[in-house]
Amino acid sequence: MEFVRPMCALVGMVGIGLVLSATIPTVYAAQQVAGHPSVLDTQIGDATLYAARFEGRKTASGLIFEGDKAMAAHRTYPFGTVVRVTYLRNRRSVTVVIVDRGPYGKNRQEGAIIDLSPVAAKRLGMLRVGQARVKLEVLAWGNGKYLN
């Protein structure tokens, strides 16, 4: 009987090891599915709304700012970077492309890390408040080149 208990424990550990080795690659593969891109960088801070006066103007990347497109400004992310922005209060998310530099001035001093186009802010449900606590998740790095 004393021989059986250690054997049962050994067989149990081997069994658990086999299950883990079989499931870990599956979990990893699931994270690579197109619907679940891996997150390359994360930031938490405030999002603000682009001022209406920027509509139709050229951005730092060379693109014309259009408030009805999911565009954003960030001070350091390369142009063309794809970012998922999540409003921490209601958990709504929107995916935007970095096309400009900002925020600057008072908004930056108050903790803003990203300026959002009106359509992106509306999708998040923060259009009325104007400034909201968000999480940024980089889904794809842009090449940083002038986009015109």
Secondary structure, DSSP 8 states (H G I E B T S, - for coil): -TTHHHHHHHHHHHHHHHHHHHHHHHHHHHHTSTTS----EEEEEEEEE--GGGTTSB-TTS-B--TTS-EEE-SSS-TT-EEEEEETTT--EEEEEEEE----HHHHHTTEEEEE-HHHHHHHT-TTTSEEEEEEEEEE--------
